[in-house]
Amino acid sequence: MNRLTKQQEEKIQDLLSQMTLDEKIGQLNQESVSIVGGFDVPFEELIEMMTDGRISQEEFEKIMSTAEQDYHEDDIRAGRVSSLMIQDPEKVNELQKIAVEESRLGIPLIFGLDVIHGFRSVYPIAIAEAGSFDTDLFEKTARMAAKESRAHGVAWHFAPMIDVARDARWGRVSEGPGEDPHLVSEFARAKVRGLQNDHSSPGNYVAACLKHYVAYGACESGRDYNTTSMAPYMLYNTYLPPFKAAVEEGAQTVMASFNDLNGVPCTVNPFTLRKILKETYHLPGFVVSDANAIRECVTHGIASDEKDAGIQAVNAGLDMDMGTGIYRDHLKEAVEEGKVSMDVIDEAVERVLRVKMWLGLFDHPYVPEEVIGTYEELPAEHVALARKAAEESIVLLKNENELLPIDPKKKVSVVGELADKREEVVGAWSISWKEKDCVSVLDGMKERFENLEYFPCGGPSTEINEEEIEKAAEYGDVIVAVVGELVSMSGEASSRADITLPGCQRELLKKIMETGKPVVAVLMNGRPLALEWEAEHVPAIVEAWHLGIQMGNAVASVLSGDVNPSGHLASSFPAVTGQCPIYYNHPNTGRPGGKSKFTSRYLDASYDSLYPFGYGLSYTAFSFENLAVEEREDSLAVSVSVKNTGSRKGTEIVQLYMRDVTASIVRPVKELKDFCRVELEPGEERKVEFILPKQKMGFYNNEGEYCLEDGEFKIYVGGNARECMESTVNLSF
């Protein structure tokens, strides 16, 4: 990663010495494009009215037709704006011209946007892509997103989202890479490399913004924006590692999360922002609030008013205010009153300027004319990468009697409302996609299967049509039922108390099963679902998530057998909702779950997951033999023989786990430490080797100290967290 030159650092200090207090505060202010005129309530309330059904989409659009957009041109000219969220390259250039050529100091704007899983070329949601366990893929898809967004003037991604999430009720589990700190950390590192490391051209890289810092994924009851409480060892061992890893990789910026952590909102938390993120991890750039989060500190009850909230936030180490105007309106007075020091302001401004300098915005502030419009038609290589990502993210959960793959010459009935919805393939928090690029499941299957008919039959938002079910059974040799969630059912503000199939879809599957025809369930969803009935009764289940623009082609490739599924789960699946949160790397407890009454179990459900972390089937089979663990001076060398015992080529994801059997704090029953993808021909056997550094076998205690303790360790290798070979080793560090 490129570092700033001496001349660039001197330029930053020169600008800082020339800036007025107003101009300094301006660099800490991100504005939203304001919608003005045409209605009698604030725009935010108008959005809420549409969201909660008080007005319809049509009524909203009618009101908006008389509104105008305010881009804060006068404030930009006066140096009072540092950042905006826009993706129109011509408007970006227009506003950038005001900042660079008409403001006193010519400091460029930085344009940011939520680019969670792709810009125009939308690839799988993070919980799906993480299941590929393919770090090269993670990096390539991020690099693709960076190039596409930079061509639209967006040089700052509010991504990657690296919250460890263990509760599938939480809607935002869709945006993150799952439940395991190691996998999430490797995902984070790869995304940062992809977004930031290609400096061959100013248009090839963006600044990453890690979110949501920190422990947002542990929101109580899986309810979005809710409180989080945890012991320090849990924070250090589970929720902080991905952020530490990403900052080590060079991530430039971080977004503070909405939630309070142990009673202190992360927006105003000096312990997490200053002590850990800046002083311990050495974040090179700045911290931005989440939208409206400084104002919400008043609602939290930790600030008396907006001015107090702003003072607490900036003093805690939050450098940029996203959209409230609180810094703009109150920091100058706070400085004059001695409640905020100039040193605090100068440090924050310096961090913002450093990121703008690192991005090359001082030398290349504009989107080149020849680049504008580059991605109106997607390049073939971007489409191909989106498809590869989608194919690798699909997880085969069940395949009774080898029902899959389906012979493309067979008669196939496709059922389910979701099959024919192109707009439902892209997943939550997709902003810049176009429907013309999206391939629905039905679109893809029509291209691959010669004899196919579609019967909607019902879905998450429509009722069952029994006449269509009869027609589907009459036509098809096999019925492919596409079921799951609408995009709006996962993502931000989309927590669910019941994560079984929504609407009439379980009943739909029951009625289809009653026809006697073989049934394949293809799941489109943004979270792990509670599939107890489906797992027991439906002979084949394919977890296809929301896979992005090439979803239909990827699903068709897997169902037809053109692609052998290789994805494994990045999150455990519960049998029933009441098991949530459920995750593989839990403590053992003094009374581990079992058949006896006085153990950690439920009376009416299993204590274990339905499908564990790391689980995924293939159209072939793999065996593991000859596990060997060799102690070296600074590491363990772990090897295992993996053999393809089936009749076709396939890819297994070999997973290395560890357990610290006895320690000064209770440790998880298993912890993922490494993984690799291994492609094998039929009958081929290969020795897979891992090097586990002893330094990575420790843990943080409740004082935040990293500990390596002598004792017994169990080493596991397998194809998922539940089914592993095991060896024991005693170590002295």
N, C-alpha and C positions, 0 to 999 in steps of 0.2 A: 504493500500500500504506500502510495506517495505521501511524503511528509512535506510540510511547508518549508520553503527556502528561507534563508536569512533575510533576503529582500522582502519576502512576503510578510514575515513576522515584523519587520521594521515598518512596513506599510500599515499593518494593523495598529501598531503603537502610535504612528503618526496620525492616523484617523482619530484614534481615541483622544489624543491630545487636543485635537481641533474641535471635538464635538461639544455642543452645549448639553446641558442636562436634559432638555426636551428631546434632543436628537438621540441621546443615549437611550432614553426610555422608549423612544420610537423603535429602536432595534430590538426591543423586548416585547413588541406588540404585533401579534398576528391578527389580521382582520378577516372577517368573513364578508363575502359579497352580500351587501344588504339588499333586501327586497323592499321597495317603498312604493306607497300609493296604491289606490284601488281597493283598500279594505280598512276596516275600523279596529282591528285587533292586531297585536304584534305578530310578525311573521311566524315566530316559533309557536305561538298559540294556534295559528292557522294550521300549521303542520299537525299539531296534536289533535285538532278538531277533525282533520281528515283521518288520522291514524285510529282514533277511537270511534269513528263512525258518525260523528255529529254532522259532518258534511261529506258528500260523496266525492269521488275522484273527479267526476265531471264538474261538480260545483267548484271544487278547488281550482281546476284548470280555467274555468270561466272567470273566477276572481283574479287569478294570476295574469290573465290576458290583458288586464288594464294596469298591471304593475310595471315598475321600472327597476333596473338593477343599478345599484350605487357601488362603484368600484373604488371609492375613496381617493379619487385623483388628487384632490387638494391636499389631503393628509399625506399622500405619497410625496407630493411636491415639497411639502414642508418637512420631510424626514420623520414623519410620525408613524410610518408603517414599515415593518420589516418583512412581512410574509403575507401571502394570500393563498387561498385554495382555488385554483382555476386550472382547467385542462385545455383551453382554447389557445393554440399557439399564437394566433394573430393578436388576441387580446393580451396575452402574456407579453408580446413584444411591444404593444402599445403602452402598457403600464410600466414595463421595464424602461422604456425610453424616457418616461417622466422621471423615474427614480435616478437613472444614470445621467441624463442630460439636463434635467430641469431642477433637481434638488441641489442644495448647496454643496454637499460633499460627494454626490454621485455614487452613493452606496447602493449596489443592486439589491433587488428583492429576491427572496427565495420562494418558489412556488411549490407547495406540498399537496399531497393527495393520498387517500387510502388506496394503496395498490397492494391488496392483501394476497391475491393469488392470480396475478396477471393484469395487464392493462387491456389492450385489445384482444390479444391472444390469451384468453382466460384458460388456465390450467386447473387441475383439481384443487379443491379446498384443502387446507393444510392437514386436517386429520386424515384425509385420504392419501395425499402425496407422501406424508410421513410413513405410511404403511408400505411404501415401496422400499424403504430402508436403503435408498440409493442416494448417497450424498452428492455424487456427480450430477445426478438429475436435479436435485435441489438447487445446486449452483447454476446449472444451465437455464432453468426456468426463471430464476431471479435475474440473470443477465439479460434474458429476452425481455422481461418486463421493464428493466432499466432502459434499454434502448428505445422501446416503444414509447415510454412515458417521456423520456427526455426530448423526443421529437415533437412532443406536445408542450414543451416548456416546463414539465414537472421534473424537478431535480431532487426532490426530497420525498421518499416513500415512508408513510406511517406503517412500516413493516420492517422485519417480520414480527408477527404476533407470536410470542414465545411463552405464553402462560402455561405452566403445567396444570392440567385440568383432570380431576378424578371423578367429577359428578356429571353424568350425562344429562341431567336435567337442565344444566346451564346451557343457554343457547349458544354462547360464544365458544363452546368446545369445538364447534365447526372450524373456527379460524385458527386454532392452535394445533401443534403436532402431537397432542396426546398426553398420556399420563406419566411417562417415564422421564426423569431428569436427564439421563444420558442421551437418549434419542432426541429429546427436545434441544439439548445443547449442541449435538452434532448438526441438527437441522438449522439451528441459529447460526452456527459458524459458516455453514455452506451458503446460507442465504446472504449473509454479510459479504462473503467473498464474491458471490454472483452480482450483487448490487453495486459493490464499491470498487472492485479491484481491476477492472478493465480501463486503464487510463490511456489506451492507444488513441483515443479521441475524446474531446470534452463531451461529446454526445453519447458516450457509452456507459457512463456510470452516474450513480445518484448517491445521496446520503441516506443510509439506513436509519430508521427510528425504531428502536426496540420498544415493544409494548406488551403488556401494560405493567409498569414497574410500581409495585410488586405484589404478588400473592392474590391478584384479582381472580385467578382461577380457583381459589379456595373459598369463594363467596358462600356464605352460610345458606344451607337449604338449596343450593344451586340456583338461587334467585339473583338475577343480574343486579349489579350495583350494591349488593348487600355487604354487610360487615364481614371482616375476616379476623379470626383470632387463632394464634398458634404460638407454641413454645419456640424459643430461638433456634433450637436444633432443627426443627422442622423447616423454618425459614431458610436456614443456611444449607441444609442438605437436600431440600426438594425444590424450593421455589426460586432461590437466588442463582443456582448453578448455570442455567441457560443465559442469564444476563451477564454473569462473569465471563462465560465462554465467548459470548458475542463481543463484549468490550475488548477482551484479549485479541479477538480477530480484527479489531479496528473499527467497530461500529461507531459512527460519528455522533449520533443523538439518541435520546431516550425520551419516551413519553411516560409521565407519571400517571398512575392509575386512579380511578375514581374512588376506590374503596378506602375505608379506614383500616388500618392494620394495628391490632391491639389498642384501639381507641384513638389513634392519630391518623387522620386522612393522609394518604401518600402525597397529596399535593402540598402539604405543609409539614412534611416529616423530615427534619434535619438528619436524623439517624440514617434513614435509607438513602436520602439524596446526597447529603454532604459526606457523612462519615464513610458509608459503604461505597456508593457509586463514584464519587469524585476523589475522595482521599485514599480509599483502599483499592478500588478497581481502576482509577485514573482515566475516567471517561475523557476523551480529548475534546469533545464538542459540548453541546448544550442540552438542557432538559426542557421539554415543552409540556405544558399541562394538557390533559385531555379536554375535550370541548366543554366549556362552561364550568370546569371543575373548581376554579378558584372561587367563583360565586357560590358554588354548592357547599363550600366550607362553612358558610353562614347557616345553611340548612342542616349540615352535620351537627352544628352546635358547638363548634370549636372556635368560631370567630364571631365577634359581636356585629360586624357590618362588613361591607365590601372592602372598605379601606383596611380594616384590620386583617381581613383575609389576604389581601394583596401584600401587606407588610410581612405576615407570617410566611407566605409562599416564597417571596424573593429572598428573605433571610434564610429560609430552609434550604435554598439552592435551586429553586425552580426558576429557570432563566427566561422563558418565553410564555406569555399568556395567550392561550388559544381562544380568541373570539369574545372575551367579556369586556375588554376595554378598561379593566380595573387598573392595570399598571399605568396605562395612558392617563387615566383620570386622577389617580391617587398617589403615585410614587413620588412625584416631584414634591408635593406637600410633605410626604413622609420623610424624605431626605432633609428638607428644610427644618423639620421638627426634630431631627436627630434620631428618628426611629428606624431609618435604613441608612447605612453608611455609604459613602461614595465608593469605597472599596468593593462592597457587594455589587453595586451597579456596574462598576468598571469590569469586574470579573465576568459578570453575565454578558455584557456587551462584547467583551473580548472573545468569549466562547462562540457567540453568534457569528462574529466577523470571521473567526478562524474557519468555521464550516463553509461560509460563503467563499472564502479565499480558496479553501481546499477543493471546492466544486469548480473552480475556474470561472466563477461568475463575474469577477472583476475584469478578466480578460475577454471572456466570451459570454456576455450577458444575454444575447438574443438567440432565439431559435433561427438558424439559417433559413433563408427563403427556400433554398433547394431541398430542405428537409421537410418542410411543412407539407402535409398530405402523403408522406411516405407510406403510412400504414392504413390508408383508406382501403386498400386491398392487401390482405395479409400475405406476407412472403410464404412460399411453399415450405421453407425450412422451419418457420415458426409454427405452421399448422402441424407439420410432422412431429415437432417436439411436444406440442400440446397433446397430440395423439399418443405418443410414447409414454408421456407422463400419466395419461388416463389409463392406458393398458396396464402399466406397472402398479397402479394404485388399486386395481380391482382385487377383491379378496373372495375366494371361494370358501364359503362357510360349511356347505353340506353338499354331498353328491352321492346320494343313495343309489346303489346298483348302477353306478356309472351312467346315470341319465344324461349327464353332460360329458363331452360336447354333443351338440345336435347336428345331425347330418343336414347340410344345407339344402338337400333335395327333399327333405321331409316337409309335410304340410305343417305350418306353424301358425297358431292363433296367438296374436299379441293382445293382451287385455290390460286395462288400467288407464285411467285418465292421464297419468303422468307420462305415459309412453309418447304421447303426441304433443308435448309442450316444450318447444325449443327454449323458451324463456326460463325454464326450470332446471336447465343443465348447469348453469354457471355458479350457483351457490351464493350464499349471503355475502354482502360487502363486495360485490362486483359492480363497478361503476361505469367503466368505459367500453364495455362490450357492445356489439351490434348483433341483432337477431339473425341477420343474413349469414353470419359466420357460424351460427350454432347448429349442431347436428343432433336432433332428438334421437331417443332410442329407436323410435319407429323409423325415422329416416335411415339410420344406420342399418337396421335389420332388413329393410326393403332392398337395400343395395346388396346384401349378402345372401339372403334366403330367397330361393326361386319361387316358392309357393307359400305366400304369407298373406294373411288377412288380419285386419285390425277391428277389434270390438271394444269400445271404451269401457263398458260394463260398470264403471264406478271408480271412485277415487277418494282422495282426502277431502275433497270439497263437493263431491257429487254423490247422489244416491245410487244404489245397486239397480241395474237393469237386468232382470232375470231372463228376458227374451234374448238379449245379446249374449248372455252366458250360455244359453242353449245353442245358439248359432256358433259360438266359439268352439264348443264341445263337438258339434257336428262336423266342423271343418277340420280342425287340427288333429294331427297325430300327437302333438305335444302343445301344451299351453304355456306361454311365457307371460307371467303376471308381473307388471311393473308397478310396484307399490312403494309407498314411503311418505316423505314429507314435502310439502311445498317449500320453496326457498324461504318464504316468510315465516316458516315455523322454526327456523333456527337462526343463529346470528344474534346480534345485539338486541336487547330487550325482547328476547324470544325464548325465555325459559319455559319449560313445560313441567307440570306436576305429574303428568302421566305420559310416559315415553313409549307406550305401545303404539302400534300403527294407528294413526289418527283416522277419524271418520269411520266409514263402514268397511275399511279395507280388510280387517281380519275376517269379518263376516263374508266379504267377497271371496277371500281365499277358501273359506270353508265351503261355500257353494260351488266353487270351481273344483275343489277336491272331490265333492260328491258326484261329479260327472264321471269319475273313474278314469279320466285321462291323466297322463303324467304331467306334473306341474313343476315349472321352474319359477321361483320368485326372484325377481331382480329388484334390489332395494335402491331407491334414490332417497338419500337422507343426509342431514347435516350433523348427526350425533349418533352414538351407539343407541340402538333401540332395544327394548325389552321384548324378546322374541321367544318366550317359553313355549307358547302354543305352536308357533311356526316351526321352531326347531324340531319339535316332536312329530309334526304331521306332514310338513311340506318336504317332498323328497330331495329337492335341490334348491339351494339358496345362494345367491350371488350378491355380495355387498359391493354396490357400484357407487355409493356416495353421490355427491354432485361433482362431476368430473370435468366440467368446463366445456369449451366449444366443440371438442371432438368426442363428447361422451357417447353418442350413438354409434359411431364407428368402432370405438374401443369395446363397447359392450357386445356388438355384433362379432367382433374378432374373437372375443373370449367364448361366447356361446357357440360359435361355429367350430372352435378348436384351432383357428388360424393362429391364435395366441394362447399359450398355456399360462393360466393365471399364476402369478408369483407374489402378489401382495399379501402382507400379514398385518394383523390389527395393531394399530398404535394405541388403542384403548380397549380395555376389557368391556365385554357386553354383559349386562345383567340379564337374568332370567325374568325378573319382575322389577318394576320401578322402585319398590320399597327397599331394594338392596343398595340403592345409591346413597352415598358414593361407594363405588367398588373399584378396587385396583389391586394389581398383583403384588406390589412391593410394600405390603402392610407389615406391621409388627406381628409377632407370633401370638402375643398375649400369654398370660399365665394359664389360660384354659383354652387352647386352640380349638376352633370349630371341629365338631365331630358328631358321631351318632348319640353319644351320651347326653343326657338332659343338661347337666351342669357344665356346658361348654359354650363357647361364643358362637351361637347359632340362632336361627329363627325356628319357630314352631311350624310356620306355614310356607317356608321357602328354603332353598339351599343357601348355605353361607358362602358358597363359591360362585364364581362367575359362570355364565353360560358358555361364553367363548373367551378364553384368556388373552391377555396381552401377548402379542407375537404370533398369534394363531393364524394359520392360513393353509388351505389344501391346494392340491395340484392335480392335473390330469395324469400325473405319474406318481411314484412313491419314492421316499427316501429313507435310508436307514443310517444310523449313527453307531459306530463301533470304535473300540481302541482309544478311549479317552486316556490321555496321558498328561500329567502335570509335572513339570520340571522346575525346581527352584534355581534361580540364578542370583547373582549378587544383588541386582536392583529390580528384578522382575520375576514373574512366573511365565514360563513358556507352556502354553496349553495347546494341545493338538488333538484332533479327532479325525477319524476316517468317515467320510460321507459318501454314500453310494446311491445312485439312481437305480432302484430295483424294479422300475416300471418299464413300459414299452415305448416311451417317447421322451424327447428332450425336455428338460425342465430346469427351473431355477429354484433352489432352496435358499432360505435366509437362515444362516447358521448364527445362533445367538449364544453369547458367553455371559453367564451370570455368576454372582458371588454371594456368599453369606458370611458375615462376621458372627460366629456362633455365640461368643461371650464377649461383651464389651461393657464399658462404663455407662453407656446408655443403651436402651433397647434398640436393636438394629432390625432392618427389614428381613423378611424371610428369604428374599432374593433381590438382587440389584443387577440390572443390566450393565455390563462393563464394556462390551464390544459386540460387533456384528459384521457379517459380510454376506454378499450375494454370491452364490456359487452355481454356475450353469453346468449341467452334466448331461451327456448323451446317455441313452439307455444302456444300462450295465456299467457305466463309467464310475470309477471310484477315485476319490481325491482326498489327500491329506490336507486338512485345513488347520492353519496355525495362528494362534493369537499370542501377542506379547502383552501381558498385563503388568504395567509398572507397579511396584510395591507402593509408590507414593500415592497412587490412586485407590488404594485399598483402605484408606482411612475415612474419617468422618469429622464433622464439626460438633462440638459439645454445646451446652447451653450458654457458654461464655463467648461463643463465636470463635473458639480456638480449634485449629485442625489437629486431630489426634491420630497417631498410628500406634496401635496397641498390640502387643504380642498375643498370640493365642491360636485357636483353631479356626480354620476357614474352610468352607465348602465351596467347591468349584463345580458349576453346572454348565453343560453344553447341550443344546437341543434346538428344535424347530419352533418352540414356543415356550412361554414361561412355566407351563405346567408339566410338560413332558420332556424331561432332560436326563442325560447321563450325569453321574455324580462322582466326585472324588474329594478326598479330604487332605488338607495339608496343614501343618503347624509351622508358624512363622515367628521369628524374632526380628524386630526392626532395629 
